[in-house]
């Protein structure tokens, strides 16, 4: 997504038959909580459904939990990811 020529958000989906994964999603920090992420993901999911997707999955940080839950996602499991010796929740 762009506003006045500036990239403010993106979403990448990966399709596997009738299942689609949200591979990555980002919104410019200054534009978060403005609805850009919701519009991006809602539009991408609608397009995927029009191509036969019946279910979605994603891995996410807690920062996006409210958005994802509002779009019908539920938490199935949590995991720890180690990066350069630091522990991060994913």
MMTF fields as JSON, N, C-alpha, C and O atoms, coordinates in Angstrom:
{
  "mmtfVersion": "1.0.0",
  "mmtfProducer": "UNKNOWN",
  "numBonds": 359,
  "numAtoms": 360,
  "numGroups": 90,
  "numChains": 1,
  "numModels": 1,
  "chainsPerModel": [1],
  "groupsPerChain": [90],
  "chainIdList": ["A"],
  "bondAtomList": [4, 2, 8, 6, 12, 10, 16, 14, 20, 18, 24, 22, 28, 26, 32, 30, 36, 34, 40, 38, 44, 42, 48, 46, 52, 50, 56, 54, 60, 58, 64, 62, 68, 66, 72, 70, 76, 74, 80, 78, 84, 82, 88, 86, 92, 90, 96, 94, 100, 98, 104, 102, 108, 106, 112, 110, 116, 114, 120, 118, 124, 122, 128, 126, 132, 130, 136, 134, 140, 138, 144, 142, 148, 146, 152, 150, 156, 154, 160, 158, 164, 162, 168, 166, 172, 170, 176, 174, 180, 178, 184, 182, 188, 186, 192, 190, 196, 194, 200, 198, 204, 202, 208, 206, 212, 210, 216, 214, 220, 218, 224, 222, 228, 226, 232, 230, 236, 234, 240, 238, 244, 242, 248, 246, 252, 250, 256, 254, 260, 258, 264, 262, 268, 266, 272, 270, 276, 274, 280, 278, 284, 282, 288, 286, 292, 290, 296, 294, 300, 298, 304, 302, 308, 306, 312, 310, 316, 314, 320, 318, 324, 322, 328, 326, 332, 330, 336, 334, 340, 338, 344, 342, 348, 346, 352, 350, 356, 354],
  "bondOrderList": [1, 1, 1, 1, 1, 1, 1, 1, 1, 1, 1, 1, 1, 1, 1, 1, 1, 1, 1, 1, 1, 1, 1, 1, 1, 1, 1, 1, 1, 1, 1, 1, 1, 1, 1, 1, 1, 1, 1, 1, 1, 1, 1, 1, 1, 1, 1, 1, 1, 1, 1, 1, 1, 1, 1, 1, 1, 1, 1, 1, 1, 1, 1, 1, 1, 1, 1, 1, 1, 1, 1, 1, 1, 1, 1, 1, 1, 1, 1, 1, 1, 1, 1, 1, 1, 1, 1, 1, 1],
  "groupList": [{"groupName": "UNK", "atomNameList": ["N", "CA", "C", "O"], "elementList": ["N", "C", "C", "O"], "formalChargeList": [0, 0, 0, 0], "bondAtomList": [1, 0, 2, 1, 3, 2], "bondOrderList": [1, 1, 2], "singleLetterCode": "X", "chemCompType": "L-PEPTIDE LINKING"}],
  "groupTypeList": [0, 0, 0, 0, 0, 0, 0, 0, 0, 0, 0, 0, 0, 0, 0, 0, 0, 0, 0, 0, 0, 0, 0, 0, 0, 0, 0, 0, 0, 0, 0, 0, 0, 0, 0, 0, 0, 0, 0, 0, 0, 0, 0, 0, 0, 0, 0, 0, 0, 0, 0, 0, 0, 0, 0, 0, 0, 0, 0, 0, 0, 0, 0, 0, 0, 0, 0, 0, 0, 0, 0, 0, 0, 0, 0, 0, 0, 0, 0, 0, 0, 0, 0, 0, 0, 0, 0, 0, 0, 0],
  "groupIdList": [1, 2, 3, 4, 5, 6, 7, 8, 9, 10, 11, 12, 13, 14, 15, 16, 17, 18, 19, 20, 21, 22, 23, 24, 25, 26, 27, 28, 29, 30, 31, 32, 33, 34, 35, 36, 37, 38, 39, 40, 41, 42, 43, 44, 45, 46, 47, 48, 49, 50, 51, 52, 53, 54, 55, 56, 57, 58, 59, 60, 61, 62, 63, 64, 65, 66, 67, 68, 69, 70, 71, 72, 73, 74, 75, 76, 77, 78, 79, 80, 81, 82, 83, 84, 85, 86, 87, 88, 89, 90],
  "secStructList": [7, 3, 3, 6, 6, 3, 3, 7, 3, 3, 3, 3, 3, 3, 3, 3, 6, 6, 3, 3, 3, 3, 3, 3, 3, 3, 3, 7, 4, 4, 4, 6, 6, 1, 1, 2, 2, 2, 2, 2, 2, 2, 2, 2, 2, 2, 2, 2, 2, 2, 6, 6, 7, 7, 3, 3, 3, 3, 7, 7, 7, 4, 4, 4, 2, 2, 2, 2, 2, 2, 6, 6, 7, 7, 7, 7, 7, 7, 7, 3, 3, 3, 3, 6, 6, 3, 3, 3, 3, 7],
  "xCoordList": [0.852, 0.0, 0.896, 1.967, 0.446, 1.215, 0.276, -0.881, 0.794, 0.081, 1.033, 2.141, 0.585, 1.409, 2.798, 3.786, 2.873, 4.134, 4.991, 6.035, 4.576, 5.329, 4.72, 3.507, 5.56, 5.083, 4.751, 5.593, 3.514, 3.073, 2.665, 2.402, 2.612, 2.258, 2.37, 2.351, 2.49, 2.551, 2.055, 2.089, 1.595, 1.188, 1.566, 1.412, 2.062, 2.43, 1.698, 1.75, 1.015, 0.303, 0.963, 1.521, 0.897, 1.42, 0.266, -0.365, -0.006, -1.145, -0.697, 0.307, -1.454, -1.241, -2.608, -3.29, -3.013, -4.347, -5.405, -5.458, -6.261, -7.32, -6.949, -7.807, -5.669, -5.176, -4.181, -3.329, -4.296, -3.403, -2.77, -3.45, -1.458, -0.743, -0.416, -0.045, -0.558, -0.107, 1.364, 1.714, 2.22, 3.652, 4.327, 5.181, 3.946, 4.488, 3.492, 2.741, 3.506, 2.633, 3.317, 3.852, 3.297, 3.936, 3.214, 2.718, 3.172, 2.641, 3.669, 4.229, 3.912, 4.833, 4.459, 3.291, 5.438, 5.194, 4.37, 3.477, 4.659, 3.938, 2.482, 1.67, 2.142, 0.777, 0.001, -1.142, 0.602, -0.097, -1.326, -1.37, -2.323, -3.596, -4.416, -5.254, -4.161, -4.937, -5.839, -6.55, -5.815, -6.672, -5.994, -6.602, -4.756, -4.056, -3.874, -4.173, -3.39, -3.182, -4.471, -4.496, -5.539, -6.846, -7.297, -7.742, -7.183, -7.602, -6.736, -7.247, -5.427, -4.53, -4.887, -5.072, -4.983, -5.23, -6.632, -6.803, -7.626, -8.994, -9.086, -9.725, -8.452, -8.463, -7.734, -8.214, -6.573, -5.806, -6.574, -6.569, -7.236, -8.011, -9.208, -9.525, -9.87, -10.998, -10.536, -11.209, -9.401, -8.849, -8.523, -8.817, -7.915, -7.582, -8.849, -8.883, -9.881, -11.149, -11.728, -12.271, -11.614, -12.144, -11.397, -11.894, -10.197, -9.393, -9.465, -8.704, -10.389, -10.619, -10.117, -10.281, -9.512, -9.038, -10.219, -11.193, -10.12, -11.159, -10.666, -11.476, -9.341, -8.811, -7.458, -6.758, -7.116, -5.889, -5.109, -5.681, -3.796, -2.96, -1.927, -1.645, -1.366, -0.288, 0.479, -0.018, 1.694, 2.491, 2.657, 2.899, 2.535, 2.538, 3.101, 3.226, 3.433, 3.839, 2.585, 1.537, 2.684, 1.52, 0.991, -0.18, 1.817, 1.382, 0.196, -0.631, 0.097, -0.992, -2.17, -3.127, -2.116, -3.132, -4.554, -5.445, -4.783, -6.149, -6.668, -7.823, -5.822, -6.235, -6.594, -7.665, -5.708, -5.939, -7.173, -7.948, -7.362, -8.556, -9.82, -10.834, -9.773, -10.953, -11.306, -12.438, -10.339, -10.574, -10.836, -10.877, -11.016, -11.413, -10.319, -10.596, -9.085, -7.995, -8.062, -8.502, -7.626, -7.533, -6.127, -5.459, -5.676, -4.359, -4.444, -5.258, -3.614, -3.564, -2.396, -2.495, -1.286, -0.09, 0.812, 0.636, 1.762, 2.774, 4.136, 4.293, 5.106, 6.452, 7.471, 7.184, 8.653, 9.77, 10.725, 10.965, 11.262, 12.211, 13.463, 13.38, 14.618, 15.876, 16.596, 16.763, 17.018, 17.746, 18.983, 18.872, 20.15, 21.413, 21.468, 21.941, 20.981, 21.041, 19.951, 19.887, 19.086, 17.977, 16.718, 16.564, 15.831, 14.572, 13.456, 13.316, 12.665, 11.526, 10.308, 10.416, 9.149, 7.923, 7.412, 7.404, 6.981, 6.43, 5.039, 4.392],
  "yCoordList": [-1.171, 0.0, 1.231, 1.238, 2.255, 3.496, 4.688, 4.65, 5.727, 6.989, 8.084, 8.218, 8.861, 9.952, 9.473, 10.179, 8.272, 7.733, 7.051, 6.49, 7.084, 6.42, 5.057, 4.94, 4.027, 2.698, 2.729, 3.092, 2.346, 2.396, 1.028, 0.887, 0.021, -1.31, -2.335, -2.012, -3.599, -4.694, -5.974, -6.129, -6.884, -8.211, -9.198, -8.908, -10.367, -11.421, -12.689, -13.105, -13.307, -14.555, -15.679, -15.459, -16.887, -18.078, -19.066, -19.412, -19.519, -20.404, -21.856, -22.161, -22.745, -24.193, -24.826, -25.174, -24.979, -25.518, -24.576, -23.408, -25.089, -24.247, -23.615, -23.056, -23.703, -23.11, -22.004, -22.178, -20.875, -19.747, -19.287, -19.131, -19.071, -18.555, -17.091, -16.643, -16.354, -14.967, -15.036, -15.24, -14.866, -15.092, -13.916, -14.103, -12.71, -11.527, -10.388, -10.3, -9.528, -8.363, -7.266, -7.513, -6.057, -4.941, -3.641, -3.446, -2.765, -1.417, -0.446, -0.679, 0.636, 1.663, 2.054, 2.315, 2.093, 2.362, 3.633, 3.658, 4.666, 5.931, 5.83, 6.685, 4.797, 4.651, 3.52, 3.253, 2.856, 1.762, 2.291, 3.447, 1.421, 1.721, 2.747, 3.451, 2.822, 3.729, 2.97, 3.582, 1.63, 0.826, 0.305, -0.457, 0.693, 0.25, -1.261, -1.924, -1.809, -3.254, -4.027, -5.031, -3.57, -4.231, -4.233, -5.259, -3.086, -3.014, -3.901, -4.595, -3.883, -4.732, -6.205, -6.915, -6.657, -8.071, -8.477, -9.546, -7.659, -7.971, -8.095, -9.013, -7.179, -7.214, -8.446, -9.115, -8.745, -9.918, -11.207, -12.119, -11.29, -12.491, -12.642, -13.755, -11.546, -11.603, -12.095, -12.91, -11.605, -12.058, -13.545, -14.278, -13.994, -15.416, -16.272, -17.33, -15.819, -16.571, -16.667, -17.704, -15.586, -15.6, -16.597, -16.995, -17.001, -17.972, -19.369, -20.257, -19.566, -20.9, -21.187, -22.308, -20.221, -20.451, -20.66, -19.907, -21.701, -21.964, -21.759, -21.634, -21.722, -21.463, -20.77, -20.855, -20.079, -19.296, -19.684, -20.181, -19.455, -19.612, -18.494, -17.886, -18.228, -17.247, -17.47, -18.091, -16.954, -16.861, -15.376, -14.61, -14.954, -13.519, -13.187, -14.048, -11.928, -11.42, -10.96, -10.768, -10.785, -10.314, -8.954, -8.646, -8.148, -6.821, -6.882, -5.97, -7.931, -8.039, -8.866, -9.057, -9.358, -10.3, -9.748, -10.45, -8.519, -7.96, -7.904, -8.243, -7.478, -7.412, -8.793, -8.984, -9.76, -11.097, -11.742, -12.387, -11.579, -12.14, -11.483, -12.156, -10.188, -9.495, -9.968, -9.793, -10.566, -11.095, -12.597, -13.235, -13.167, -14.565, -15.55, -16.743, -15.1, -16.007, -16.326, -15.498, -17.519, -17.915, -18.427, -18.93, -18.301, -18.798, -20.296, -20.76, -21.051, -22.505, -22.936, -23.901, -22.214, -22.546, -21.323, -20.389, -21.32, -20.27, -20.932, -22.116, -20.164, -20.707, -19.67, -18.473, -20.136, -19.233, -19.323, -20.395, -18.162, -18.08, -17.406, -16.348, -18.011, -17.43, -16.786, -17.395, -15.546, -14.806, -14.216, -13.419, -14.601, -14.082, -14.158, -13.235, -15.268, -15.485, -14.809, -14.996, -14.024, -13.379, -14.207, -14.864, -14.188, -14.919, -13.945, -12.9, -14.287, -13.477, -14.373, -15.539, -13.845, -14.616, -14.444, -13.334, -15.544, -15.479, -16.033, -16.071],
  "zCoordList": [0.0, 0.0, 0.0, 0.607, -0.682, -0.694, -0.539, -0.958, 0.062, 0.218, -0.237, 0.281, -1.208, -1.75, -2.153, -1.951, -2.724, -3.203, -2.158, -2.492, -0.896, 0.172, 0.471, 0.643, 0.532, 0.907, 2.39, 3.211, 2.736, 4.132, 4.672, 5.866, 3.802, 4.277, 3.177, 1.989, 3.605, 2.633, 3.283, 4.504, 2.442, 2.894, 1.8, 0.613, 2.201, 1.263, 1.657, 2.815, 0.702, 0.937, 0.159, -0.916, 0.708, 0.049, -0.065, 0.934, -1.294, -1.538, -1.651, -2.294, -1.018, -1.112, -1.328, -0.363, -2.582, -2.85, -2.313, -2.698, -1.413, -0.862, 0.481, 1.165, 0.857, 2.102, 1.751, 0.879, 2.433, 2.18, 3.481, 4.495, 3.443, 4.601, 4.43, 3.345, 5.51, 5.536, 5.899, 7.062, 4.91, 5.093, 5.779, 6.645, 5.396, 6.067, 5.938, 4.967, 6.931, 6.92, 7.718, 8.799, 7.183, 7.878, 7.545, 6.436, 8.532, 8.35, 8.918, 9.989, 8.201, 8.676, 10.104, 10.394, 10.98, 12.399, 12.607, 13.454, 11.856, 12.011, 11.571, 11.925, 10.804, 10.272, 10.945, 10.573, 11.925, 12.592, 13.32, 13.74, 13.459, 14.116, 13.329, 13.893, 12.012, 11.166, 10.201, 9.404, 10.268, 9.406, 8.153, 7.401, 7.909, 6.704, 6.714, 5.721, 7.811, 7.9, 7.707, 6.994, 8.336, 8.198, 6.739, 6.225, 6.077, 4.673, 3.794, 2.915, 4.027, 3.242, 3.394, 2.406, 4.648, 4.88, 4.444, 3.859, 4.713, 4.285, 2.773, 2.259, 2.064, 0.598, 0.076, -0.839, 0.658, 0.228, 0.502, -0.325, 1.659, 1.983, 1.044, 0.625, 0.713, -0.219, -1.587, -2.217, -2.04, -3.324, -3.273, -4.217, -2.177, -2.041, -2.044, -2.672, -1.349, -1.342, -2.746, -3.125, -3.524, -4.89, -5.771, -6.824, -5.334, -6.077, -5.467, -5.85, -4.508, -3.983, -2.584, -2.102, -1.912, -0.547, 0.386, 0.354, 1.225, 2.218, 3.643, 4.562, 3.844, 5.184, 5.086, 4.077, 6.175, 6.254, 7.498, 8.468, 7.469, 8.657, 8.668, 7.635, 9.843, 9.942, 11.229, 12.169, 11.256, 12.47, 12.735, 11.802, 13.975, 14.237, 15.607, 16.478, 15.768, 17.074, 17.817, 17.2, 19.118, 19.878, 19.408, 19.632, 18.771, 18.325, 17.37, 17.362, 16.568, 15.607, 16.074, 15.324, 17.293, 17.768, 17.66, 17.182, 18.091, 18.031, 16.604, 16.347, 15.679, 14.279, 13.771, 13.194, 13.979, 13.444, 14.056, 13.35, 15.352, 15.99, 15.443, 15.261, 15.18, 14.653, 13.247, 12.797, 12.554, 11.208, 11.222, 10.17, 12.427, 12.534, 12.867, 12.988, 13.021, 13.381, 14.872, 15.67, 15.24, 16.641, 16.914, 16.01, 18.158, 18.538, 18.766, 19.564, 18.073, 18.233, 19.097, 19.854, 18.98, 19.746, 19.796, 19.013, 20.696, 20.726, 20.614, 20.913, 20.186, 19.992, 20.419, 20.454, 20.741, 21.009, 19.828, 19.271, 19.465, 18.365, 18.908, 19.533, 18.674, 19.136, 17.962, 16.905, 18.168, 17.15, 17.813, 18.745, 17.337, 17.871, 19.391, 20.054, 19.932, 21.367, 22.169, 23.384, 21.529, 22.224, 22.031, 21.001, 22.99, 22.892, 22.544, 23.18, 21.535, 21.115, 21.048, 20.669, 21.41, 21.27, 19.856, 19.325, 19.237, 17.881, 17.877, 16.83]
}
